[in-house]
Amino acid sequence: MQSDCVAIFSGGLDSTTLVYELIIQGHEPHLISFNYGQRHAKELIFAGNTAFKLGLQHDIVDLTGLTHLISNSALTSQHVDKVGNPTFANEGSSEPVIDVPEGHYAEDNMKQTVVPNRNMIMLSIAAGVAVNNNYKFVATGVHAGDHAVYPDCRPSFIYAVAKALWEGNEGFAAWEQGGHGVKEDEGGIVRAPFLYKSKTDIAKRAFELEVPFEDTWSCYKGGEKHCGKCGTCVERLEAIHDAARALYGEKASDMGIFDNTQYEDTSFWRQAIASR
């Protein structure tokens, strides 16, 4: 079977669950990942491993030439070392690096993780790939839990992009006949099945699809293990815990049974949730 759609694929829990969802629906997505100079570029290794495991076409688009132009974010903030090479280390920089904030996503400091226009850039490139290959649609894993912090994850933005892609490729695209709308499941040129779903909803679906959590990377710090303290780690741990409890009850108290991901800290998230 040949690819029939494009999926924006970071290698994280949301986009990996999206890929498993597309497969079970009978699609074979062409996976597109992006290296935009993110400090957690380790996610791309996980993306590649999953693509290989599932036997899917996978390409990484190099956007690192753009990094210094969108560096006003904790995810893309750069230093320059003694020989002039960009680095996230403090040494040799005249500007302090923007640290990845810790705590729950609801906190204002999580705005520091907003990368300017990120989803617009990614959706636009993915659409170009779709048009070039006569694919039917573009899929993205944006979800409701990100609406408050990330404007380019909100339904109004996704709907606007879908219309722009329809108009901007008229006569050249093999889009589905569902029109320029956004559909949670079937139909439309943009598939965003989690657009109105919470992170816990996604984790539940991951359990149902038997997504290996340890095959996904979420942590924004990009260390050896998930830090367990940054906003995305806190959100991930809370969602997996709540989903496991909802699906398996008291047995979920032993999270190791359900999540084999390695974390530096597995208790901070509870404090972050309690202090909201």
C-alpha positions in Angstrom: 0.0 0.0 0.0 1.3 3.5 -0.9 1.0 6.6 1.3 -2.3 8.4 0.9 -1.9 11.2 3.4 0.6 13.3 5.3 0.9 13.2 9.1 2.9 15.8 11.0 4.9 13.7 13.3 7.1 14.9 16.2 7.6 11.5 17.8 5.6 12.6 20.9 2.6 10.9 22.4 0.0 12.9 20.5 1.4 12.5 17.1 2.3 8.9 17.6 -1.2 8.1 18.7 -2.4 10.0 15.6 -0.3 7.7 13.4 -1.7 4.6 15.0 -5.2 6.0 14.6 -4.7 6.6 10.9 -3.3 3.1 10.4 -6.3 1.5 12.1 -8.6 3.6 9.8 -6.9 2.0 6.8 -4.5 4.8 5.8 -0.8 4.7 5.3 0.5 8.1 6.3 3.7 9.7 5.0 5.3 11.0 8.2 6.9 14.4 8.1 9.0 15.6 11.1 10.7 19.0 11.5 14.1 20.0 12.9 13.6 23.6 13.7 16.5 23.8 16.2 14.4 22.6 19.1 16.4 21.8 22.2 14.4 18.5 22.4 15.5 17.4 18.9 15.9 14.0 20.6 12.2 13.6 19.6 13.3 13.1 16.0 15.2 9.9 17.0 12.0 8.5 18.5 10.1 9.6 15.4 12.5 7.8 13.2 12.4 4.6 15.3 8.6 4.5 15.3 8.5 5.1 11.5 10.9 2.2 10.9 8.9 0.0 13.3 5.7 0.7 11.5 7.2 0.5 8.0 6.1 4.0 7.1 7.8 6.6 4.8 9.4 9.2 7.0 11.2 12.5 6.1 12.7 15.1 8.4 12.6 18.7 7.1 15.6 20.7 8.1 14.5 24.2 9.3 17.5 24.9 11.4 18.4 27.9 9.1 15.3 29.5 10.7 16.1 28.8 14.3 17.9 32.1 15.0 14.9 34.0 13.5 12.4 32.3 15.8 14.6 32.2 18.9 12.2 34.0 21.2 11.1 30.8 22.8 12.5 28.4 25.5 12.5 25.7 22.8 14.6 27.6 20.3 16.6 30.0 22.4 20.3 29.7 21.4 23.7 30.6 22.8 26.9 30.9 20.9 29.9 29.1 22.1 33.5 30.3 22.1 34.0 29.4 18.4 30.7 30.9 17.3 28.6 27.8 17.1 25.0 27.9 18.3 24.5 26.0 21.5 22.0 25.8 24.4 24.8 25.9 27.0 25.4 29.1 28.9 29.1 29.4 28.2 30.2 32.1 25.9 26.8 33.8 25.4 26.0 37.5 26.0 22.3 36.7 26.4 20.9 34.3 29.0 19.3 31.2 27.6 15.5 31.0 28.0 15.1 28.1 30.4 12.3 25.6 29.9 9.8 26.3 32.6 8.7 23.7 35.1 5.2 23.1 36.3 1.7 22.7 34.9 0.8 24.0 31.4 -1.9 26.2 32.9 0.7 28.5 34.4 1.6 31.7 32.5 5.3 30.9 32.3 4.4 28.1 29.8 4.0 30.9 27.2 7.8 30.8 27.1 7.5 27.6 25.1 5.5 29.1 22.3 7.5 28.9 19.0 6.3 31.7 16.7 3.9 30.4 14.0 5.2 26.9 14.4 2.1 25.0 13.3 1.5 27.3 10.4 5.0 26.6 9.1 4.6 22.8 9.6 1.1 22.6 8.1 2.1 24.6 5.1 5.1 22.4 4.3 3.1 19.2 4.9 0.4 20.5 2.6 3.0 21.1 -0.1 4.1 17.5 0.3 0.5 16.4 0.1 -0.2 18.4 -3.1 3.0 17.2 -4.7 2.2 13.5 -4.1 -1.6 13.7 -4.7 -2.4 12.8 -1.1 -5.9 13.2 0.2 -5.4 15.1 3.4 -3.0 16.4 6.0 -3.2 15.1 9.6 -2.1 16.9 12.8 -2.2 15.9 16.5 -3.1 19.3 18.0 -5.5 18.9 21.0 -7.7 20.9 23.3 -5.2 20.9 26.2 -3.0 23.2 24.2 -5.7 25.8 23.3 -5.0 28.1 26.2 -1.3 28.4 25.7 -0.7 27.9 22.0 -2.9 30.0 19.6 -1.9 27.8 16.6 -3.6 24.8 18.3 -7.0 26.4 18.6 -9.9 25.3 16.4 -10.3 28.8 14.8 -6.7 28.6 13.5 -6.9 25.0 12.2 -10.2 25.8 10.4 -8.6 28.9 8.9 -5.6 27.0 7.7 -7.7 24.3 6.1 -9.6 27.0 4.1 -6.3 28.6 3.1 -4.9 25.3 1.9 -8.0 24.6 -0.1 -7.9 28.0 -1.7 -4.1 28.1 -2.2 -4.0 24.8 -4.1 -7.1 25.0 -6.1 -6.8 23.0 -9.3 -3.5 21.3 -8.2 -4.5 19.2 -5.2 -6.1 15.8 -5.0 -7.9 16.8 -1.8 -10.8 14.7 -0.5 -14.2 15.9 -1.8 -15.1 16.6 1.8 -14.3 20.3 1.3 -12.0 22.6 3.1 -13.4 21.8 6.6 -11.7 20.2 9.5 -13.0 16.7 10.5 -12.3 14.9 13.7 -12.5 11.5 12.0 -13.4 11.0 8.3 -13.5 13.6 5.5 -12.0 17.0 4.9 -8.5 18.1 3.9 -7.2 18.5 7.5 -7.6 15.7 9.9 -7.4 16.8 13.6 -9.0 14.0 15.5 -7.9 15.4 18.9 -8.8 19.0 18.3 -11.5 18.9 21.0 -9.9 16.1 23.0 -7.9 16.4 26.3 -4.5 14.9 26.8 -6.2 12.3 29.0 -8.5 11.4 26.1 -5.4 10.9 23.9 -3.7 8.8 26.5 -6.8 6.6 26.7 -6.8 6.2 23.0 -3.1 5.3 23.1 -3.9 2.5 25.6 -6.7 1.2 23.3 -4.4 1.3 20.3 -1.6 -0.3 22.3 0.8 2.6 21.6 4.1 1.9 23.4 4.5 5.0 25.6 8.2 4.3 25.9 8.5 4.7 22.1 7.4 8.4 22.4 9.3 11.4 23.5 7.7 14.5 25.1 10.2 16.2 27.3 11.1 19.7 26.2 14.5 19.6 28.0 15.8 16.8 25.7 17.9 15.1 28.4 18.9 11.5 28.8 15.5 10.7 30.3 12.2 12.6 30.5 12.8 15.2 33.2 9.3 14.8 34.8 9.1 18.5 35.6 8.7 20.5 32.5 5.2 21.4 31.4 4.9 18.7 28.8 6.2 16.0 31.2 3.8 17.1 33.9 0.9 17.0 31.4 2.1 13.6 30.1 2.4 12.0 33.5 -1.0 13.3 34.6 -2.7 12.2 31.4 -1.3 8.7 31.5 -2.1 8.3 35.1 -5.7 9.5 34.7 -6.3 7.4 31.6 -4.9 4.3 33.3 -7.1 4.9 36.4 -10.2 5.4 34.2 -9.5 2.3 32.1 -8.0 -0.1 34.7 -9.1 1.2 38.1 -6.9 0.6 41.2 -4.5 -1.6 39.2 -3.2 1.6 37.7 -1.5 2.6 41.0 1.5 0.7 39.7 2.2 3.0 36.8 5.2 0.9 35.7 2.8 -1.7 34.4 1.4 0.9 32.0 4.2 3.3 31.2 7.7 2.1 30.7 9.0 5.5 29.9 12.1 6.5 31.9 11.7 9.7 34.0 14.1 11.6 36.2 11.3 12.5 38.5 7.9 10.8 38.9 6.5 12.7 41.8 6.9 16.4 40.9 3.8 16.3 38.6 1.6 15.5 41.6 2.9 18.6 43.4 2.4 20.7 40.2 -1.2 19.5 39.9 -2.0 20.1 43.6 -0.6 23.7 43.5 -2.6 24.8 40.5 
